[in-house]
Amino acid sequence: MQSDRDGRIRERAHQIWLDEGRVEGKESEHWHRAEREIVAEEGAAKHSMAAKGETAKSAAPKNGGKAEPPKTATAAKPPRSRAKPAHSESKPGSNRGRSRATAD
């Protein structure tokens, strides 16, 4: 666990060094800043898990820590309409579409 944290801190410190223009002589400053950021991220993750009622053990991957392939999003099909389409033609026995003859 500690080596994983050290690796994350190392990567973050390197990114800080790059972001600041590769200035030499600030290794310790970059390391401590990266360490604070990683610790803060871990604290936020623990807080989030606690709010959801999870424990670190229950949140651990069930596949032995192996990366799972990303899940692809599937487009949901729109619901089919149950309404019958309106037709302009008249049905037998109905007056729709026909003009009424008026008695004068």
WOBEL-V668724 format. One record per residue. N is the residue number from 1. RES is the residue in one letter. PHI is phi in degrees with one decimal (none if undefined). OMEGA is omega in degrees with one decimal (999 if undefined). BURIAL is 1 if it has 9 or more other ideal C-beta (glycine too) atoms within 8 Angstrom, else 0. Layout:
n->{N | N}
res->{RES | RES}
phi->{PHI | PHI}
omega->{OMEGA | OMEGA}
burial->{BURIAL | BURIAL}
//
This chain:
n->{1 | 2 | 3 | 4 | 5 | 6 | 7 | 8 | 9 | 10 | 11 | 12 | 13 | 14 | 15 | 16 | 17 | 18 | 19 | 20 | 21 | 22 | 23 | 24 | 25 | 26 | 27 | 28 | 29 | 30 | 31 | 32 | 33 | 34 | 35 | 36 | 37 | 38 | 39 | 40 | 41 | 42 | 43 | 44 | 45 | 46 | 47 | 48 | 49 | 50 | 51 | 52 | 53 | 54 | 55 | 56 | 57 | 58 | 59 | 60 | 61 | 62 | 63 | 64 | 65 | 66 | 67 | 68 | 69 | 70 | 71 | 72 | 73 | 74 | 75 | 76 | 77 | 78 | 79 | 80 | 81 | 82 | 83 | 84 | 85 | 86 | 87 | 88 | 89 | 90 | 91 | 92 | 93 | 94 | 95 | 96 | 97 | 98 | 99 | 100 | 101 | 102 | 103 | 104}
res->{M | Q | S | D | R | D | G | R | I | R | E | R | A | H | Q | I | W | L | D | E | G | R | V | E | G | K | E | S | E | H | W | H | R | A | E | R | E | I | V | A | E | E | G | A | A | K | H | S | M | A | A | K | G | E | T | A | K | S | A | A | P | K | N | G | G | K | A | E | P | P | K | T | A | T | A | A | K | P | P | R | S | R | A | K | P | A | H | S | E | S | K | P | G | S | N | R | G | R | S | R | A | T | A | D}
phi->{none | -65.3 | -67.9 | -64.0 | -64.0 | -60.5 | -62.7 | -65.2 | -65.0 | -59.8 | -63.1 | -66.7 | -61.7 | -63.4 | -64.6 | -61.8 | -59.0 | -64.4 | -61.7 | -89.5 | 88.0 | 59.6 | -73.5 | -79.5 | 91.3 | -115.6 | -57.6 | -64.1 | -63.0 | -65.2 | -62.3 | -66.3 | -64.5 | -63.0 | -62.3 | -61.5 | -65.4 | -66.5 | -61.6 | -64.0 | -63.0 | -63.5 | -65.0 | -66.7 | -67.0 | -63.6 | -63.0 | -64.3 | -65.1 | -65.0 | -65.9 | -87.9 | 81.1 | -97.5 | -113.7 | -61.0 | -68.8 | -72.4 | -88.0 | -68.0 | -63.2 | -84.6 | -99.9 | 75.2 | 85.2 | -76.0 | -71.0 | -93.2 | -65.8 | -63.7 | -82.1 | -88.8 | -79.7 | -109.8 | -75.3 | -77.1 | -77.5 | -67.7 | -65.1 | -76.8 | -78.7 | -93.4 | -72.2 | -81.6 | -68.2 | -80.2 | -109.2 | -85.8 | -79.8 | -86.7 | -90.6 | -60.4 | 85.7 | -107.5 | -96.1 | -66.4 | 84.4 | -108.0 | -88.6 | -86.7 | -86.0 | -103.8 | -86.4 | -107.8}
omega->{-178.7 | -179.4 | 175.5 | 178.6 | 179.3 | 177.8 | 178.1 | 178.4 | 180.0 | 179.5 | -180.0 | 178.4 | 177.7 | 179.1 | 176.4 | 179.0 | 178.4 | -178.6 | -178.6 | 174.7 | 175.9 | 179.3 | -179.5 | 174.9 | -179.9 | -176.3 | -178.0 | 178.9 | 179.8 | -179.8 | -177.8 | 177.3 | 178.9 | 179.8 | 177.8 | -179.5 | -179.9 | 178.8 | 178.3 | 177.8 | 179.3 | 178.2 | 178.7 | 179.4 | 177.8 | 179.4 | 179.3 | 179.7 | -180.0 | 179.1 | 179.3 | -179.6 | -179.9 | 171.8 | 179.6 | -179.3 | -178.6 | -179.4 | -179.7 | 179.6 | -177.4 | -175.5 | 177.7 | 178.2 | 179.6 | 179.2 | 177.0 | 177.7 | 179.9 | 178.6 | -179.8 | 179.2 | 176.5 | -179.5 | 178.8 | 178.6 | 177.4 | -179.8 | 178.7 | 179.0 | 177.7 | -179.8 | 178.5 | -179.6 | 178.4 | 179.5 | -179.2 | -179.1 | -176.4 | 177.5 | 177.9 | 177.6 | 178.9 | -179.3 | -178.3 | 176.7 | -179.4 | 176.2 | 179.0 | 174.0 | -179.5 | 177.9 | 179.0 | 999}
burial->{0 | 0 | 0 | 0 | 1 | 0 | 0 | 1 | 1 | 1 | 0 | 1 | 1 | 1 | 1 | 1 | 1 | 0 | 0 | 1 | 0 | 0 | 0 | 0 | 0 | 1 | 0 | 0 | 0 | 1 | 1 | 0 | 1 | 1 | 1 | 0 | 1 | 1 | 0 | 0 | 0 | 1 | 0 | 0 | 0 | 1 | 0 | 0 | 1 | 0 | 0 | 0 | 0 | 0 | 0 | 0 | 0 | 0 | 0 | 0 | 0 | 0 | 0 | 0 | 0 | 0 | 0 | 0 | 0 | 0 | 0 | 0 | 0 | 0 | 0 | 0 | 0 | 0 | 0 | 0 | 0 | 0 | 0 | 0 | 0 | 0 | 0 | 0 | 0 | 0 | 0 | 0 | 0 | 0 | 0 | 0 | 0 | 0 | 0 | 0 | 0 | 0 | 0 | 0}
//
